[in-house]
Amino acid sequence: MELKKRLTKVISLHLIFLLFGCAYYSMAGSIPANISNVSIPLFVNDTPEFELSEKLTSEIVQQISIQNVIKITNDIDSDSVIDGSVVSVSDGPYAFNNNEQVSEYRFSLSVRVSWIDNEDDSKLFEKTFSAFGTYSIDNDPSSDGLDNDNDGVIDADDSDEFGDSRELAINVAINKIAVDIVNTVLSTW
């Protein structure tokens, strides 16, 4: 009976260490050991769409802050830098009504991003990210019956579905891209 208790304790302790070790490894283990911080200069906007680079850069900083795995710095001597540029935007028909008229539009956004290790100027990744948001020009997002920001909540029940529907679609696309960029940073080997 004593042997069974000891064995149970040993196995339990090993499982606890294994779980905590895997949890730490899954979040911080994928970032190179020499990188403890990142600078994120304002992305370049190669499109005629106003304020995209400011909004995107801000959202990436916010998403990295939420993850709290790597420190954000404005230091020019940072361990790494995330550089990017907004390379294209487009608006086009997305859905049609029974009269074959456009009922929803799709705002698409593409961003070219590279994460650079400043120790040896190597690129940890270079990738193009794309996302979109949908909107209706005829309806107010707070009463259009659409889940404009894809969060599972619609209209008056959703605190961020209001205002200009195209602007909301742009913010949805920016948010999707920022999340994808941060997930790529956190999973880069």
Rosetta blueprint (number, residue, H / E / L):
1 M L
2 E H
3 L H
4 K H
5 K H
6 R H
7 L H
8 T H
9 K H
10 V H
11 I H
12 S H
13 L H
14 H H
15 L H
16 I H
17 F H
18 L H
19 L H
20 F H
21 G H
22 C H
23 A H
24 Y H
25 Y H
26 S H
27 M H
28 A H
29 G L
30 S L
31 I L
32 P L
33 A L
34 N L
35 I L
36 S L
37 N E
38 V E
39 S E
40 I L
41 P L
42 L L
43 F L
44 V E
45 N E
46 D L
47 T L
48 P L
49 E L
50 F L
51 E L
52 L H
53 S H
54 E H
55 K H
56 L H
57 T H
58 S H
59 E H
60 I H
61 V H
62 Q H
63 Q H
64 I H
65 S H
66 I H
67 Q H
68 N L
69 V L
70 I L
71 K E
72 I E
73 T L
74 N L
75 D L
76 I L
77 D L
78 S L
79 D L
80 S E
81 V E
82 I E
83 D E
84 G E
85 S E
86 V E
87 V E
88 S E
89 V E
90 S E
91 D E
92 G E
93 P E
94 Y E
95 A E
96 F E
97 N L
98 N L
99 N L
100 E L
101 Q L
102 V E
103 S E
104 E E
105 Y E
106 R E
107 F E
108 S E
109 L E
110 S E
111 V E
112 R E
113 V E
114 S E
115 W E
116 I E
117 D E
118 N L
119 E L
120 D L
121 D L
122 S E
123 K E
124 L E
125 F E
126 E E
127 K E
128 T E
129 F E
130 S E
131 A E
132 F E
133 G E
134 T E
135 Y E
136 S L
137 I L
138 D L
139 N L
140 D L
141 P L
142 S L
143 S L
144 D L
145 G L
146 L L
147 D L
148 N L
149 D L
150 N L
151 D L
152 G L
153 V L
154 I L
155 D H
156 A H
157 D H
158 D L
159 S L
160 D L
161 E L
162 F L
163 G L
164 D L
165 S H
166 R H
167 E H
168 L H
169 A H
170 I H
171 N H
172 V H
173 A H
174 I H
175 N H
176 K H
177 I H
178 A H
179 V H
180 D H
181 I H
182 V H
183 N H
184 T H
185 V H
186 L H
187 S L
188 T L
189 W L
